[in-house]
């Protein structure tokens, strides 16, 4: 994948990275908020893992790793470390697309 194509592919992901957590913060239900944050964590973990597998330049997906870590810390603070670990294990267990 060319550098320009990688940058173009990043834009839709960035929108989802921003929208899901922001939507979670507007929820009145703690369960719904935590579910959306877990979804955002899984999405960012999946995107970061795929970028790693496809040998993207580090600066193209560094913020995704930071976001993944931040979401993991927020969820751990809510007592959801096991769910975070399970979601991350699911990402790592996925076969690598060829």
C-alpha positions in Angstrom: 0.0 0.0 0.0 1.4 3.4 -1.0 2.0 6.1 1.6 -0.8 8.2 0.2 -3.2 5.3 0.3 -2.3 4.6 3.9 -3.0 8.3 4.9 -6.3 8.2 3.0 -7.3 4.9 4.8 -6.6 6.6 8.2 -9.3 9.3 7.9 -12.4 7.1 8.4 -10.7 5.4 11.3 -9.9 8.7 13.0 -13.6 9.7 12.7 -14.7 6.5 14.5 -12.0 6.8 17.1 -13.3 10.3 18.0 -17.1 9.6 17.7 -17.4 6.4 19.7 -15.7 7.7 22.9 -17.4 11.1 22.6 -20.8 9.3 22.2 -19.9 7.2 25.3 -19.3 10.2 27.4 -22.8 11.6 26.7 -24.5 8.5 27.9 -26.5 8.6 31.2 -26.3 4.8 31.6 -22.9 3.6 33.0 -23.5 0.2 31.4 -24.0 1.8 28.0 -21.0 4.2 28.5 -18.7 1.3 29.4 -20.0 -0.8 26.5 -19.2 2.0 24.0 -15.8 2.5 25.5 -15.1 -1.2 25.3 -16.2 -1.1 21.7 -13.9 1.8 21.0 -11.0 -0.1 22.7 -11.6 -3.2 20.6 -11.8 -1.0 17.4 -8.6 0.8 18.1 -6.8 -2.4 19.2 -7.9 -4.0 15.9 -6.8 -1.1 13.8 -3.4 -0.9 15.6 -2.8 -4.6 15.2 -3.7 -4.5 11.5 -1.3 -1.5 11.0 1.4 -3.4 12.8 0.8 -6.5 10.7 0.9 -4.5 7.5 4.1 -2.7 8.5 2.6 0.8 8.4 5.0 3.6 9.4 5.0 4.1 13.1 3.9 7.7 13.0 0.8 6.7 10.9 -0.7 4.8 13.8 1.1 5.9 17.0 -1.9 7.8 18.2 -4.0 4.7 17.8 -1.8 2.9 20.3 -2.0 5.8 22.7 -5.8 5.8 22.4 -6.0 2.1 23.0 -3.9 2.4 26.2 -6.0 5.4 27.4 -9.3 3.5 26.8 -7.8 0.4 28.6 -6.9 2.5 31.6 -10.4 4.2 31.7 -12.1 0.8 31.5 -9.7 -0.7 34.2 -10.7 2.1 36.5 -14.3 1.1 36.0 -13.4 -2.5 37.0 -13.5 -3.9 33.5 -9.9 -5.1 33.1 -11.0 -8.7 32.4 -13.3 -7.5 29.5 -10.4 -5.4 28.2 -8.1 -8.4 28.3 -10.7 -10.6 26.6 -11.2 -8.0 23.8 -7.5 -7.7 23.3 -7.1 -11.5 23.2 -9.8 -11.6 20.6 -7.9 -9.1 18.4 -4.6 -11.1 18.8 -6.4 -14.4 18.0 -7.8 -13.2 14.7 -6.0 -14.6 11.7 -3.8 -12.1 9.9 -5.4 -11.1 6.6 -3.2 -11.8 3.6 
